[in-house]
């Protein structure tokens, strides 16, 4: 079994991507399932085969403990430590060949608290990886693009799993905007030039400092442009996943 966590900033399209990519894999006759790890989700665009909300619901915790939305979310995520084995058993009951795991909308609750690393380690004994979404609309600005590089690098350092990066929402970008973003990914000098010409003051300095840290961490960036509306880029991502997990073969023989 292979398990892939979908991470990205709030609003980057994680749940929509999970829904559409799961269907794409089903179309290619892969034995795939979707898992929801967001206890605060109200509506999902897919039918989760395994859903953390069957064990923990934020609204009930808010009412029981007199918490606000943020406090309820934090408590819910901390409580997930006690149900990792239950979630693992639920996943293993389906015996999928590949599992797409939708993570919380508030990425920091999963990526930068201990529970996220614990789940990544203990959720079944599958081979695991991370798909990180660069929000395409958000990343039109070079500062935001660099911030996403920094977050992806931090996640890579924390989880120590194979990472696949995608630029989401490409259908919402003008051709020249997507071309510029992909140019930044392919040629660091183009990104540095955009930082120098389009940013000023503290924003320019912060971007330059983050790039230095990213270079020291040594994370490679080659994001795939993806649209969950048109399925653009899904074939390329699918090929990358197979290359890493199955040496190029299908997940389901």
Residue, then its C-alpha position, 0 to 999 in steps of 0.5 A: x500500500x502507498x499513502x500520499x498526504x495532500x498539504x497546502x495553505x488554506x484555500x489552495x484546493x486540497x479537498x478539490x484536488x483530492x476529489x478529482x485526483x482520486x477519480x482520475x486514478x479510479x479512471x485509470x483502474x487503480x485501487x484507490x481510496x480517499x481519506x479525510x483527516x480534517x475534523x473541522x470539515x463541514x462539506x467534502x467534495x468527495x466520499x471519504x472512505x475513511x473520515x476522522x469526523x466519525x471519531x472526532x467532531x469539532x462542533x461537539x468539542x466546542x459545545x462540550x468544552x466551551x471553546x471557540x472555533x480555533x480552540x476546538x480545532x486545536x483540541x480536535x487535532x491533539x485528540x487525533x493522537x488517540x485514534x491513529x490506530x483506529x484510522x489505520x485499521x479502517x484504511x487497512x480494511x479497504x486494502x487499497x493500493x494507493x490512498x490519497x489523504x486530505x489534510x486539515x485546511x489550516x495546514x499549520x495544525x497538521x504540518x507544524x504540530x507534533x500530531x502531524x509528524x506522529x500521524x505521518x509516521x504511524x498511519x499504517x505501515x505503507x510507503x508514504x509521500x507528500x503532495x504540496x500544493x502551491x496555490x497558483x493564484x496566490x503565487x503570482x506574487x514572487x514573495x508569496x511564491x518564495x513563502x510557499x517554497x519555504x513552507x514546502x522546505x519546512x515540511x520536507x525537513x519535518x516529515x522526511x518523505x518524498x515530496x511532489x509539488x504542484x501549482x494548483x488552479x492553473x485554469x484561473x491564471x493567465x497564460x503569461x502568469x503561469x509561464x512566469x511562475x513556471x519560469x521561477x521554478x526552472x530558473x532561480x535567476x528569473x525568480x531573483x530578478x522578479x524579486x529585485x524588480x517587483x519587491x521593495x523594502x522589507x518584502x525584498x529582504x525577507x524573500x532574499x533571506x528565505x531563498x538563502x535558507x531554502x538553498x541551504x536546506x537543499x530541497x529541489x523544486x520542480x512543481x507540476x502545473x495542475x488544474x483540478x477543473x480540467x485535469x491538466x497535469x494529472x498525467x505528469x503527477x501520476x507518472x511521478x508518483x509511479x516512478x517513485x513508488x513503483x519504479x514506473x509501474x501501475x499501483x494496481x497490477 
